[in-house]
Amino acid sequence: MLGERRQVTMLNSDIAGFSTLSQTMGAEELVRFLNVYFSR
């Protein structure tokens, strides 16, 4: 099995209070929240 090299870009983001937030939101609401966050 041969590997390949690619140039990629990664984004690491820390949302303050995300663990608590994700426990209080439903899955669909959380996805909408993240979509808005990452579209900015």
SEPA-441301 format. One record per residue (C-alpha): residue number from 0; residue in one letter; z, x, y. Coordinates in nm, 4 decimals, decimal comma, m for minus. Layout:
(NUM A (Z X Y))
...
END
This chain:
(0 M (0,0000 0,0000 0,0000))
(1 L (m0,1103 0,1526 0,3275))
(2 G (0,0604 0,0802 0,6554))
(3 E (m0,1025 0,0571 0,9918))
(4 R (0,0081 0,1504 1,3403))
(5 R (m0,0079 m0,1011 1,6206))
(6 Q (0,0974 m0,0900 1,9809))
(7 V (0,3277 m0,3843 2,0477))
(8 T (0,5513 m0,5153 2,3227))
(9 M (0,8969 m0,6550 2,2507))
(10 L (1,1226 m0,8635 2,4710))
(11 N (1,4966 m0,8684 2,4114))
(12 S (1,6844 m1,1289 2,6071))
(13 D (2,0515 m1,2227 2,6147))
(14 I (2,1344 m1,5723 2,7351))
(15 A (2,4992 m1,5926 2,8421))
(16 G (2,6814 m1,8550 2,6362))
(17 F (2,3866 m1,9112 2,4018))
(18 S (2,5939 m1,9260 2,0825))
(19 T (2,8100 m2,2052 2,2214))
(20 L (2,5086 m2,3780 2,3734))
(21 S (2,3156 m2,3689 2,0457))
(22 Q (2,6095 m2,5246 1,8611))
(23 T (2,6245 m2,8208 2,0989))
(24 M (2,2494 m2,8984 2,1210))
(25 G (2,0254 m3,0540 1,8633))
(26 A (1,7382 m2,8430 1,7280))
(27 E (1,4631 m3,0146 1,9297))
(28 E (1,6636 m2,9975 2,2532))
(29 L (1,7337 m2,6283 2,1935))
(30 V (1,3634 m2,5558 2,1358))
(31 R (1,2765 m2,7338 2,4626))
(32 F (1,5431 m2,5293 2,6434))
(33 L (1,4058 m2,2022 2,5019))
(34 N (1,0468 m2,2983 2,5855))
(35 V (1,1462 m2,3549 2,9487))
(36 Y (1,3466 m2,0312 2,9534))
(37 F (1,0626 m1,8187 2,8147))
(38 S (0,7967 m1,9826 3,0338))
(39 R (0,9619 m1,8496 3,3508))
END
